[in-house]
């Protein structure tokens, strides 16, 4: 497999935004992520959790912690966009966060539980939004202005993307 295929097993983010037509599927991706991720890591040994999903990539453990970190941030960003006028959000250095001790060696269960809670809350919040709420904006210092609809689409893809890193690694290594 090429490095690109290993890095992007479901392809790169297609640039879509959440619309009334695709909203149900996007919301399912958000609320079903914790179960899909839990299934992806079910039964993995410590050695398997410490295996990078690709050469020079994060370990399975770091991917799980990254998903919790990133999605907690995105949930908070959504709340800021709903309660403030075009807030500028604070980005985080995901590479440095993945190198912190808890992400490198901590058990995955706390991050799985955190993700279950945040995705349930985020899903409930998103289901309550009006069409105009989906158009509210925030400013990402590196990526510019984006709507809540775009933000949610990015993170629906993000969850599928990183879960596929783990499921594809399991397939390649015969970890069934």
Beta strands, then each sheet from edge to edge (+ up, - down):
strand 1: 88-89
strand 2: 137-140
strand 3: 144-147
sheet 1: 1+ 2+ 3-
end
